Structure formats: C-alpha cells, structure tokens
Amino acid sequence: MKAFKIEIKNERADFLSYAASFILHAGIFISILLLINISNETAKINPPYVQITTEDLNSRTANSGLKEKIKKENLKHEKISEVKADDRENKAAGKEKEVQTKSAFYSFIKTNADTSGLDQIYKEPTLNVTIKYPAGWTYVDQDLKNRLDGVTFWSNIGNYSPPPYIHLEVKDKSLFSESRYKYKLKMRGYELCYNDPEKLEGQITQTIYIRTNTEEDFSLELIMEGEEAFKSFQPIFFGMIKTFKFGRSWF
C-alpha cells in the first residue's frame, strides 16, 4: 500500500511542472504579441518619409525647367537644321531639274516651228477655229450645246509608239490664273502662257494657254511618252500652234 501512494505523488508533481511550464511559455508568447502590436501601431502613426526642403524643391524645379528649356531648344535647332537641309536638297534638285529640262526640251521662243509636214486642216464653224495638223493624223471633236468644246488629234502612222496626242480645248476665261504660268509671249495682240514640260511616270505633257480678247480662251496640250520622242516632236507642236486661227484673227 505505501508503494502505491508514492507513485500518485510523483504524477501530481509532474502535472504541476507541466502546467507551470505551459503558463510560463504562454506568458512569453502573449508578451511577444503585445510587443508586435505596439510596434505596428507606432509605425502607422509616424511612417517613414522623405523630407524635401523649400530650397531643394526650388532647385529641382529650376533644374527641371532648365532641362525642359534645353530640350525645346534642341528640338528647335533640330527642326531648323532639317528645314535648312530640305531647302538645300530642294534647291539642288530644282537646279538639277531645271538644267535637265533645258537640255531635254525646246523653248517656244528660241525654236523654229516646223510647219512643213502640216498638210491637213481642221475647220470648225461655230468659233471659226482653224488649225493645221500632220499628214496621217486623225481627230475627234466634242461639242457642247452645239458649240465647239474640244478637239483631240492623234497619229495613225507608226512614227511614234505610243502615238502623241494633241488636245485643243475651249477654256472658261474666268478660271484663268496668270500666276500659274512661268513664261508669257505676246503674238499679234494675243498672249501665250505656258510652263516647262511636266514629266510623270514617263509621260510628258506641255500645255500652251492662249489668252484672247474674245469671249473664249483656248489651250493646246501635247502628251507623249519618252523625252527624246517629245523633244523631236516639239517643233511640230509649235508649228501647229502658229497655224491656229479663230474668229477673224490668227497667230
């Protein structure tokens, strides 16, 4: 019986020891939680921040403004440089184009018009229009309200391939703009206005505007492909213009 009582006392001692240890650890754990909560609350009240003084702020603003100004100036200078470069390229291209145009095409003023092969005559009664055109050519005319509106001439023979086209058109005088033309030439009280031939994708065009003192103006336009072919035909085109007549006057 005595040995049994001793075992009971040992179990009670172990239990008390475990309970005390548990209470101690629990107290330590709770203390840690309280410290963590206090630390978090302190951080929320006064979180970390970067302080910038007025002097620093002004300095940064000034530097930012200076950088922006320098950036704008650089962009301005870049644009000016680009414009100047474009101008130089355009002038160089313009001079080269002008030299090529002068060498490739004839001037109406300096060229002797060729009328030797103009063996056929077109006559139209409503505006008393008359013009000579080359042998072997044909034409189709267009009337508007029983009056001449335009005539297109082209070659049926194989001297040029594709053949040249010449279009005579009656113009509205109110739409005439003198500033559109580079050259002007007075002939017997009338004026011819024209520009250098224009080239577009191998097709070359030259228009001669005939400024008159009557109710109608006229234009004659030559359309061909190839510079050499155009240049060889220009004197004939100028010859046709010189044979053009209307009303009681002629060139």
Rosetta blueprint (number, residue, H / E / L):
1 M L
2 K H
3 A H
4 F H
5 K H
6 I H
7 E H
8 I H
9 K H
10 N H
11 E H
12 R H
13 A H
14 D H
15 F H
16 L H
17 S H
18 Y H
19 A H
20 A H
21 S H
22 F H
23 I H
24 L H
25 H H
26 A H
27 G H
28 I H
29 F H
30 I H
31 S H
32 I H
33 L H
34 L H
35 L H
36 I H
37 N H
38 I H
39 S H
40 N H
41 E H
42 T H
43 A H
44 K H
45 I H
46 N L
47 P L
48 P L
49 Y L
50 V L
51 Q L
52 I L
53 T L
54 T H
55 E H
56 D H
57 L H
58 N H
59 S H
60 R H
61 T H
62 A H
63 N H
64 S H
65 G H
66 L H
67 K H
68 E H
69 K H
70 I H
71 K H
72 K H
73 E H
74 N H
75 L H
76 K H
77 H H
78 E H
79 K H
80 I H
81 S H
82 E H
83 V H
84 K H
85 A H
86 D H
87 D H
88 R H
89 E H
90 N H
91 K H
92 A H
93 A H
94 G H
95 K H
96 E H
97 K H
98 E H
99 V H
100 Q H
101 T H
102 K H
103 S H
104 A H
105 F L
106 Y L
107 S L
108 F L
109 I L
110 K L
111 T L
112 N L
113 A L
114 D L
115 T L
116 S L
117 G L
118 L L
119 D L
120 Q E
121 I E
122 Y E
123 K E
124 E E
125 P L
126 T L
127 L L
128 N L
129 V E
130 T E
131 I E
132 K E
133 Y E
134 P L
135 A L
136 G L
137 W E
138 T E
139 Y E
140 V E
141 D E
142 Q E
143 D E
144 L E
145 K L
146 N L
147 R E
148 L E
149 D E
150 G E
151 V E
152 T E
153 F E
154 W E
155 S E
156 N L
157 I L
158 G L
159 N L
160 Y L
161 S L
162 P L
163 P L
164 P L
165 Y E
166 I E
167 H E
168 L E
169 E E
170 V E
171 K E
172 D L
173 K H
174 S H
175 L H
176 F L
177 S L
178 E H
179 S H
180 R H
181 Y L
182 K L
183 Y E
184 K E
185 L E
186 K E
187 M E
188 R L
189 G L
190 Y E
191 E E
192 L E
193 C E
194 Y E
195 N L
196 D L
197 P L
198 E E
199 K E
200 L E
201 E L
202 G L
203 Q E
204 I E
205 T E
206 Q E
207 T E
208 I E
209 Y E
210 I E
211 R E
212 T L
213 N L
214 T L
215 E L
216 E L
217 D E
218 F E
219 S E
220 L E
221 E E
222 L E
223 I E
224 M E
225 E E
226 G L
227 E H
228 E H
229 A H
230 F H
231 K H
232 S H
233 F H
234 Q H
235 P H
236 I H
237 F H
238 F H
239 G H
240 M H
241 I H
242 K H
243 T H
244 F L
245 K E
246 F E
247 G L
248 R L
249 S E
250 W E
251 F L
